Structure formats: C-alpha cells, structure tokens
Amino acid sequence: MTEKLSDAALDALFRTARTFNSYTDEPVPEAELHAIWELMKWGPTSANQLPARLVWCVSDEAKAKLAACVSDANKPKILAAPVTVIVGMDINFHEHLPELFPHTDAKAWFDGNTELREVSAMRNSTLQGAYFILAARALGLDTGPMSGFDNGAVDKAFFADQPGVRSNFISTLGHGDPASLHPRLPRPAFEKFNTIA
C-alpha cells in the first residue's frame, strides 16, 4: 500500500497550487519538459490508450504562431510564458494499442468506430492533460491551462501533417509570478456536489 503523501506535498499538488497567468523570467530547460513527460505518462487511462500528443512551444516563432490562434486575452499570456503546451489528441490512438495494451486485441474495439475513438480520445487526453498539470507541480513548476482558442486554427498550424490529431486544450508553463495572483476562488464543501448512494 502506498503511504499517504505529506501535507506539504498535498499543498504543492492541490491546496496551495495556483493557476498562473504570468511567470518570472526563470527559464524552463528542455530536460524539465522530458521530466514532466516521464511522470505524466504513468497516469492511468482507459486500456492504456495514451491518445495525448503534446507540442511544447518554446521558441518565439512557435509561441507567436500559437498566439495568432487564441483570444485577445490569451495572446500576451502565451507570448510571455517560457513554454506553452498544446495538449492534442490522436483519434487514431488505437493503432498503438497492440504495443501499449498487448494482452488482448483492444485495437479491434475501435476499428471502424470513429465516434467511439473520438469520445475515448477526448476523455483520455484530458486525463493526460490533468496528469501534465500535476507532474509540472510535482517538479516545482506552475501551469496556466486555458480554453479561449480556435481549435481549427491550432490544428491547421500545428497538426496539419498528423492526420487524426486535434487540439484539446493549451497550457502555459513556467515559474509563476506570485505578484500576478488574484485572491483564491472558492471551492464548495463535499455536501454541495456529492451524493453517497
């Protein structure tokens, strides 16, 4: 059985962790991007599908290309962040299941069923995106996940050469600037949104 994490670890992952809109000038080395992936890839998904496809926008050119696809409010966040990550999803993830889920013919579950693949890709790439956030926090980094962009434009700009890959959401990444934080928004008590049946 896994031991309970310390309060400090729980704070870092959940209770005191925040979503950042601006960052310090401290860079994020490429090795840390690899380290995030090496943690997040272990998060559970349905039948080990792993449909997420990540684009790490680190160059000024890549960030400018992405900023052209987002709302006006999000443009400066992307341009100023050390890194912005596009969390995409591969609708043809099932082609990799013989390697990723080898003990049964899981690929056959999805062959010829685009609708099921789309639902599964959305669900499981979103899970992987959440693991990305937790892995970044665990490694001392901060994130700023966001919607507010044109999926079609992002897909054309970044996934045109990858048939079946579509954007899910995007997130900035870096060392958050505490001076930019607003007061913490409320979270409800258990009783408000939970039912024990």
Backbone as a ProteinNet text record, in pm:
[ID]
protein_1_A
[PRIMARY]
MTEKLSDAALDALFRTARTFNSYTDEPVPEAELHAIWELMKWGPTSANQLPARLVWCVSDEAKAKLAACVSDANKPKILAAPVTVIVGMDINFHEHLPELFPHTDAKAWFDGNTELREVSAMRNSTLQGAYFILAARALGLDTGPMSGFDNGAVDKAFFADQPGVRSNFISTLGHGDPASLHPRLPRPAFEKFNTIA
[TERTIARY]
84.1	0	87.8	46.9	120.6	99.6	207	193.5	128.4	54.9	-7.3	99.6	75.9	169.3	167.8	277.2	285.4	191.9	157.8	76.1	144.8	276.9	349.5	331.9	336.1	317.3	174.1	77.1	-63	-89	-24.7	-37.5	18.5	135.9	202	120.3	52	-25.7	-165.6	-225	-365.8	-397.9	-375.2	-436	-380.5	-250.7	-193.7	-145.2	-150	-112.6	-212.6	-163.9	-249.4	-231.7	-329.8	-320.5	-259.2	-153.7	-81.2	-107.1	-117.6	-130	-0.9	95	225.1	333.5	454.9	565.6	689.1	781.2	910	993.7	1111.7	1199.9	1280.8	1263.9	1342.3	1305.6	1402.4	1371.5	1331.2	1272	1237.9	1322.7	1428.4	1514.8	1439.7	1486.7	1422.2	1420.4	1522.5	1525.6	1403.9	1351.4	1233.5	1107.8	1103.3	991	990	1108	1118.7	1078.5	1119.6	1087.7	936.9	867.6	721.6	660.6	705.1	650.7	679.4	798.1	835.2	750.9	689.8	594.3	452.7	407.2	267	228.9	326	293.6	245.1	271.1	229.9	87.7	24.8	-112.7	-207.7	-305.9	-394.7	-489	-510.7	-609.6	-682.8	-794.9	-871.4	-787.5	-765.3	-690.5	-556.1	-495.1	-363.7	-360.7	-466.4	-480.9	-376.7	-345.5	-243.8	-261.8	-378.7	-400.9	-340.6	-292.4	-240.6	-118.4	-114.1	2.2	37.2	155.9	194.1	288.7	261	351.9	399.6	531.4	590.8	641.2	569.6	606.8	706.6	832.7	937.9	1003.6	1002.7	1065.2	969.1	1025.3	941.1	852.5	905.3	828.4	706.9	727.7	616.3	511.9	557.5	462.1	383.2	448	377.3	274.2	311.2	217.6	95.2	117.6	5.8	-76.4	-9.3	-79.7	-174.8	-143.5	-230.6	-361.7	-369.4	-487.6	-575.4	-540.9	-611.1	-683.3	-764.8	-837.3	-740	-785.5	-700	-651.3	-734.9	-696.4	-585.1	-576.2	-475.7	-344.3	-345.4	-224.1	-103.8	-115.6	2.4	50.2	-39.8	-0.2	92.3	55.4	134	267.6	267.1	389.9	491.2	442.6	532.9	576.8	501.6	535.3	660.9	742.3	860.2	823.9	713.6	668.5	516.2	459.4	316.5	300.7	216.2	197.5	60.5	58	-67.8	-91.2	-200.7	-238.4	-334.3	-283.2	-364.4	-411.4	-495.3	-546.2	-547.3	-498.2	-489.1	-611.7	-697.7	-818.5	-781.9	-662.6	-616.9	-524	-545.1	-464.4	-467.9	-577.2	-594.4	-488.1	-423.8	-318.3	-199.8	-185.8	-74.7	-110.8	-235.5	-277	-210.8	-177.1	-105.2	25.3	89.4	210.4	177.4	79.6	52.3	-39.4	-119.6	-215.4	-212.9	-97.1	-72.7	-144.2	-204.2	-257	-395	-452.7	-578.2	-585.2	-674	-684.4	-773.2	-723.8	-801.5	-818.7	-727.2	-740.4	-871.7	-914.4	-1037.3	-1160.5	-1153.4	-1267.6	-1297.3	-1194.1	-1207	-1201	-1157.8	-1151.4	-1289	-1294.7	-1419.1	-1520.9	-1483.5	-1578.1	-1517.8	-1527.6	-1469	-1532.2	-1662.6	-1732.2	-1677.3	-1656.8	-1602	-1459.2	-1381.1	-1243.5	-1239.7	-1329.3	-1331.9	-1365.5	-1465.1	-1503.2	-1389.1	-1328.7	-1219.6	-1097.2	-1067.3	-950.8	-970.3	-1089.7	-1116.9	-1105.5	-1170.5	-1168.9	-1027	-953.3	-823.2	-712.6	-721.8	-622.8	-645.8	-771.3	-799.9	-741.9	-757.4	-691.9	-541.4	-481.9	-337.1	-298.8	-385.6	-359.6	-359.8	-449	-450.5	-323.4	-277.3	-151.7	-34.1	-39.3	63	69.1	-46.3	-50.9	7.6	-32.2	17.5	166.5	213.4	356.6	436.8	389.3	459.1	466	355.8	353.8	447.6	448.7	535.3	682.7	714.9	853.2	886.4	795.2	823.3	788.8	709.4	668.2	520.5	478.3	340.6	280.4	147.6	78.6	-35.2	-81	-196.2	-282.9	-357.8	-442.1	-552.5	-586.5	-686.1	-758	-878.9	-950.7	-929.2	-1031.8	-1016.7	-923.9	-940.4	-861.6	-943.5	-899	-965.4	-904.7	-979	-925.4	-884.6	-968.4	-936.9	-808.7	-787.9	-666.2	-542.8	-555	-443	-412.1	-515.8	-494.1	-424.8	-465.9	-404.5	-259.8	-232.1	-97.3	0	-48.7	44.2	25.7	-90.1	-114.3	-149.5	-121.1	-158.4	-92.1	25.5	97.8	72.9	-24.6	-57.3	-206.7	-247.8	-390.8	-450.1	-564.2	-631.4	-597.5	-499	-463	-532.2	-597.1	-670	-631.3	-648.6	-617	-728.6	-689.5	-784.1	-782.9	-669.6	-655.6	-509.6	-481.8	-344.9	-314.5	-186.2	-146	-9	1.3	133	205.6	339.2	422.2	544.3	577.8	696.6	698.4	770.7	775.3	683.4	567.4	465.8	511.3	463.5	492.3	384.8	418.3	316.9	249.5	318.2	260.8	140	126	16.4	-111	-105.2	-218.8	-332.9	-452.9	-573.6	-609.2	-698.8	-742.5	-797.3	-775.1	-817.3	-969.2	-1017.5	-1161.1	-1211.9	-1341	-1391.9	-1405.4	-1403.5	-1433.1	-1541.6	-1640.6	-1752.9	-1717.5	-1796.7	-1785.8	-1836.2	-1795.2	-1831.2	-1980.8	-2061.7	-2205.4	-2273.2	-2209.7	-2276.4	-2290.2	-2184.4	-2185.4	-2165.7	-2181.2	-2156.2	-2275.6	-2299.4	-2401.9	-2340.9	-2360.3	-2318.7	-2441	-2439	-2557	-2540
-119.7	0	124.8	224.3	349.6	430.5	490.9	575.8	708.7	765.2	894.8	1001.3	1090.6	1199.4	1297.3	1368.2	1470.2	1585.7	1664.1	1783.2	1879.7	1887.4	1977	1932.8	1801.7	1750.7	1773.5	1750.4	1773.5	1920.3	2008.2	2151.3	2184.7	2130.7	2161.4	2113	2001.2	1945.2	2005.2	2039.2	2078.1	2206	2205.1	2305.6	2446.1	2458.4	2591.9	2616.4	2514.2	2531	2624.2	2704.6	2803.5	2797.3	2852.4	2871.6	3009.2	3013.9	3138.9	3194.8	3327.3	3398.3	3466.8	3477.2	3535	3465.1	3477	3398.2	3485.3	3436	3501.4	3477.2	3537.3	3520.1	3390.6	3313	3190.1	3092.9	3045.5	2956.2	2816.3	2741.8	2601.7	2519.4	2453.7	2376	2260.2	2219.2	2108.5	1981.9	1962.6	1843.4	1837	1952.2	1952.1	1913.5	1944.5	1901.2	1749.1	1691.7	1545.2	1486	1551.5	1501.2	1502.4	1605.5	1608.8	1488.9	1465.8	1351.8	1220	1205.4	1079.3	1050.6	1154.6	1133.6	1114.9	1205	1204.2	1080.8	1018.7	902.9	783.4	785	672.8	687.7	801.5	819	724.8	670	570.1	630.4	554.6	586.3	457.2	468.9	350.6	263.9	139.2	43.7	99.4	183.3	240.9	307.7	382.2	437.1	543	632	735.8	812.8	875.7	949	1088.9	1140.3	1277	1291.2	1400.6	1437.1	1580.4	1601	1731.1	1805.6	1933.7	2023.8	2125.5	2128.6	2218.7	2342	2451.3	2574.2	2651.3	2644.6	2710.9	2824.4	2817.8	2923.2	3040.8	3158.5	3275.9	3254.2	3185.9	3160.2	3072.9	2965.7	2875.4	2944.4	3022.8	3093.4	3197.6	3266.2	3364	3295.5	3179.7	3105.3	3061.7	3018.8	2978.6	3099.1	3207.8	3327.6	3380.6	3356.8	3400.9	3323.6	3213.4	3126.2	3140.1	3232.6	3238.6	3372.5	3379.9	3503.3	3614.7	3737.9	3852.4	3847.9	3799.3	3794	3693.7	3591.7	3486.3	3510.6	3598.7	3622.3	3661.9	3763.5	3803.6	3696.3	3613.5	3505.1	3407.2	3372.6	3276.3	3335.4	3459.2	3522.1	3542	3564.7	3592.8	3468.6	3360.4	3239.2	3173.8	3113.4	3042.1	2929.9	2860.6	2748.2	2751.3	2716.5	2686.8	2550.6	2468.1	2330.3	2316.7	2261.1	2222.9	2076.4	2048.6	1911	1868.1	1788.2	1737.9	1596.7	1546.1	1409.8	1341.5	1219.5	1141	1051.3	1078.5	998.6	856.8	840.6	708.7	642.4	676.3	618.4	466.5	409.5	263.7	188	256.9	190.5	152.1	215.9	187.6	87	44.6	-43.7	-181.6	-237.7	-365.9	-358.2	-242.2	-222.2	-182.9	-93	-36.7	-123.5	-208.4	-293.9	-432	-502.5	-620.8	-748.5	-753.1	-881.2	-915.1	-823.3	-853	-766.7	-800	-725.1	-602.7	-504.6	-383.6	-298	-308.7	-231.2	-262.2	-388.8	-430.5	-362	-318	-248.2	-117.7	-57.9	75.8	78.4	-31.1	-35.2	-5.6	90	120.8	197.7	241.5	313.9	449.8	543.1	675.7	746.4	732.9	800	755.5	625.8	574.8	623.2	627.1	675.3	822.6	903.1	1046.2	1068	995.5	1008.5	963	851.1	796.7	887	941.7	1030.5	1156.6	1213.7	1333.4	1303.2	1195.6	1162.6	1137.4	1055.2	1012.2	1113.6	1195.7	1302.7	1411.3	1430.4	1525.3	1474.7	1344.9	1285.9	1309.9	1283.9	1303.6	1449.8	1541.4	1682.3	1716.3	1652.5	1673.7	1616.4	1502.7	1447.1	1539.3	1605.2	1704	1813.8	1865.4	1971.4	1922.4	1803.6	1750.6	1720.4	1667.2	1639	1768.1	1872	2000.9	2054	2049	2096	2013.7	1884	1796.5	1829	1884.7	1918.2	2065.1	2134.3	2272.6	2376.2	2339.7	2432.5	2468.4	2570.7	2616.6	2613.2	2608.3	2599.2	2700	2723.4	2810	2750.2	2642.7	2580.6	2673.9	2665.8	2758.5	2699.8	2752	2737.2	2869.7	2922.1	3052.8	3052.6	2952.7	2949.1	2882	2898.3	2842	2704.8	2599.4	2464.4	2438.6	2480	2456.1	2524.1	2646.5	2719.4	2654.2	2611.2	2542.2	2412.7	2338.3	2210.8	2233	2336.4	2365.8	2409	2486.8	2540.3	2437	2343.1	2253.5	2104.6	2065.2	1922.6	1887.7	1977.5	1954.4	1829.6	1796.3	1679.4	1554.6	1561.6	1447.3	1417.2	1344.7	1316.3	1250	1299.9	1241.6	1307.1	1397.8	1465.5	1600.9	1628.5	1753.4	1812.1	1941.6	2007	1984.3	1970.9	1958.3	2087.8	2117.8	2245.7	2285.4	2406.7	2455.4	2500.6	2506.4	2549.5	2615.5	2729.5	2788.3	2711.2	2729.5	2654	2736.9	2738.9	2811	2823.3	2923.3	2954.1	3074.3	3049.2	3151.3	3272.4	3388.7	3514	3535.8	3521.3	3535.6	3672.5	3774.7	3909.1	3920	3824	3830.4	3762.3	3697.9	3618.4	3704.2	3662.1	3718.7	3636.2	3686.5	3605	3469.7	3369.2	3233.8	3225	3163.2	3146.4	3033.7	3038.1	2938.9	2800.2	2702.1	2564.1	2514.4	2439.8	2400.7	2287.1	2276.9	2164.4	2038.2	1925.5	1793.8	1782.9	1831	1808.6	1876.9	1978.8	2054.9	1976.4	1904.7	1838.5	1688	1628.5	1485.4	1415.6	1293.4	1208.8	1073.1	1024.3	888.9	798.7	708.7	625.8	485.8
0	0	0	-78.9	-85.5	41.9	90.8	207.7	169.3	264	242.3	220.7	124.3	99.7	216.5	232	336.7	305.2	407.4	384.8	289.6	296.1	205.2	60.3	37.3	-98.6	-146	-58.7	-95	-123.8	-47.2	-74.7	-212.6	-243.1	-370	-489.7	-472.6	-582.9	-593.8	-477.9	-479.6	-401.3	-270.8	-183.7	-201.9	-220	-238.7	-381.6	-464.6	-605.4	-672.9	-765.2	-830.5	-982.3	-1052.1	-1196.3	-1220.8	-1301.5	-1323.6	-1463.7	-1468.6	-1596.7	-1637.5	-1543.4	-1578.1	-1497.2	-1547.6	-1495.8	-1474.9	-1394.6	-1379.2	-1504.7	-1508.1	-1624.3	-1617.2	-1509.6	-1496.1	-1608.6	-1684.5	-1797	-1750.8	-1842.7	-1819.8	-1915.8	-1865.6	-1954.3	-2020	-2136.4	-2207.3	-2122.4	-2039.9	-1954.4	-1863.2	-1822.6	-1735.8	-1813.5	-1942	-2024.4	-2034	-2052.9	-2055.4	-1920.9	-1812.6	-1678.8	-1654.5	-1703.9	-1691.6	-1762.7	-1886.3	-1961.5	-1890.1	-1835.8	-1770.7	-1647	-1587.9	-1479.1	-1533.1	-1618.9	-1659.1	-1739.3	-1806.8	-1890.2	-1809	-1676.7	-1591.8	-1540.1	-1560.3	-1513.3	-1585.9	-1515.3	-1577.2	-1680.4	-1786.8	-1888.8	-1923.5	-1994	-2033.7	-2127	-2085.9	-2169.2	-2214.7	-2130.8	-2161	-2298.4	-2329.9	-2465.2	-2499.1	-2408.1	-2429	-2560	-2580.9	-2705.4	-2708	-2594	-2591.9	-2681.3	-2756.4	-2836.9	-2798.4	-2742.8	-2688.6	-2781.9	-2799.7	-2868.8	-2766.3	-2741.5	-2642.4	-2716.9	-2708	-2778.2	-2692.3	-2731.8	-2654.5	-2731.8	-2863.2	-2943	-2957.2	-2981.4	-3005.3	-3127.5	-3228.2	-3350.3	-3321	-3245.1	-3214.1	-3127.6	-3029.7	-2943.3	-3022.3	-3115.5	-3198.7	-3287.9	-3341.4	-3426.7	-3346.8	-3222.6	-3138.3	-3094.6	-3059.8	-3014.6	-3121.2	-3247.1	-3356.1	-3360.6	-3284.8	-3287.7	-3163.6	-3073.6	-2945.7	-2929.2	-2824.7	-2795.9	-2758.8	-2771.9	-2739.9	-2595	-2505.5	-2364.6	-2338.9	-2422.8	-2401.8	-2476	-2576.1	-2655.2	-2568.1	-2481.7	-2403.8	-2307.4	-2258	-2167.4	-2238.9	-2360.9	-2438.2	-2480.5	-2525.1	-2572.3	-2460.1	-2337.4	-2226.2	-2149.9	-2158.7	-2082.5	-2138.3	-2052.5	-2102.6	-2199.8	-2171.4	-2253.5	-2257.1	-2370.5	-2376	-2442.3	-2382.7	-2428.5	-2493.1	-2612.2	-2675.4	-2641.7	-2572.4	-2544.4	-2654.4	-2745.8	-2855.3	-2827.5	-2918.1	-2902.7	-3038	-3038.2	-3160.8	-3171.3	-3269.3	-3288.3	-3333.6	-3386.8	-3430.7	-3328.5	-3200.7	-3093	-3092.3	-3142.7	-3135.9	-3214.8	-3310.5	-3387.6	-3299.4	-3184.9	-3093.9	-2984.2	-2978.3	-2869.8	-2872.3	-2989.2	-2983.5	-2903.8	-2903.6	-2823.7	-2679.9	-2662.5	-2530.7	-2445.2	-2507.3	-2435.4	-2500.1	-2490.9	-2573.5	-2531.7	-2413.5	-2366.2	-2421.9	-2500	-2569.8	-2694.9	-2786	-2911.2	-2891.4	-2814.4	-2787.1	-2912.2	-3005.4	-3129.5	-3199.4	-3193.7	-3260.5	-3202	-3077.5	-3016.4	-3089	-3148.5	-3205.6	-3358.3	-3421.1	-3567.3	-3626.4	-3719.3	-3787.4	-3705.6	-3585.9	-3499.6	-3461.6	-3554	-3532.5	-3413.9	-3397.4	-3287.2	-3151.9	-3134.3	-3008.9	-2988.4	-3096.5	-3085.5	-3045.6	-3101.3	-3068.1	-2920.8	-2871.2	-2729.7	-2640.3	-2674.6	-2593.4	-2597.4	-2714.2	-2726.5	-2643.9	-2647	-2568.2	-2418.4	-2375.7	-2233.4	-2182.8	-2254.6	-2203.5	-2226.1	-2330.9	-2345.8	-2241.5	-2201.2	-2093.9	-1962.2	-1936.1	-1819.7	-1824.8	-1939.6	-1952.1	-1933.7	-1978.5	-1955.1	-1807.1	-1731.9	-1587.1	-1524.3	-1574.2	-1522.4	-1554.9	-1671	-1705.7	-1599.1	-1559	-1458.5	-1326.4	-1283.6	-1156.3	-1162.8	-1276.2	-1289.5	-1284.8	-1353.7	-1350.4	-1208.1	-1136	-998.3	-910.8	-931.6	-851.8	-873.1	-990.2	-1023.4	-996.2	-927.2	-888.9	-993.4	-1092	-1197.2	-1181.1	-1252.9	-1247.7	-1387.6	-1393.4	-1521.5	-1528.2	-1650.2	-1673.9	-1782.9	-1752.3	-1855	-1900.2	-2027.3	-2082	-2202	-2221.6	-2347.2	-2419.9	-2484.6	-2547.1	-2667	-2753.9	-2876.5	-2985.4	-3108.3	-3225.3	-3252.7	-3220.1	-3238.5	-3382.3	-3475.3	-3616.1	-3659	-3610.7	-3645.9	-3584.1	-3459.1	-3393.3	-3466.4	-3501.6	-3570.7	-3705.1	-3777.8	-3907.5	-3890.7	-3786.2	-3766.4	-3713.2	-3631.2	-3561.7	-3592.3	-3645.2	-3665.4	-3809.6	-3901.8	-4042	-4098.9	-4048.8	-4100	-4016.3	-3925	-3840.1	-3851.4	-3953.5	-3971.7	-3847.1	-3806.5	-3690.9	-3558.8	-3556.9	-3432.1	-3427.7	-3313	-3293.5	-3158.3	-3145.4	-3018.9	-2917.7	-2790.6	-2680.2	-2599.1	-2533.2	-2462.7	-2462.6	-2415.1	-2408.5	-2266.5	-2235	-2100.7	-2106.9	-2040.6	-2022.1	-1912.9	-1906.9	-1814.4	-1777.5	-1650.7	-1606.6	-1455.8	-1407.9	-1264.9	-1243.4	-1183.4	-1170.8	-1090.8	-1133.2	-1063.7	-957.2	-828.5	-723.6	-723.2	-771.3	-771.5	-864.3	-954.8	-1052.5	-1004	-889.4	-843.8	-790.3	-820.7	-762.2	-638.2	-554.3	-439.9	-486.3	-406.1	-440.8	-450.3	-556.3	-574.1	-484.4	-447.6	-351.9	-412.4	-325.5	-360.7	-264.8	-315.7	-230.5	-135	-29.5	63.2	-4.5	49	-5.2	-31.9	62.7	58.3	-62.5	-117.7	-223.3	-353.3	-393.3	-524.2	-516.4	-401.7	-387.1	-325.8	-369.8	-312.8	-284.1	-165.6	-133.5	-143.8	-238.9	-266.1	-205.9
[MASK]
+++++++++++++++++++++++++++++++++++++++++++++++++++++++++++++++++++++++++++++++++++++++++++++++++++++++++++++++++++++++++++++++++++++++++++++++++++++++++++++++++++++++++++++++++++++++++++++++++++++

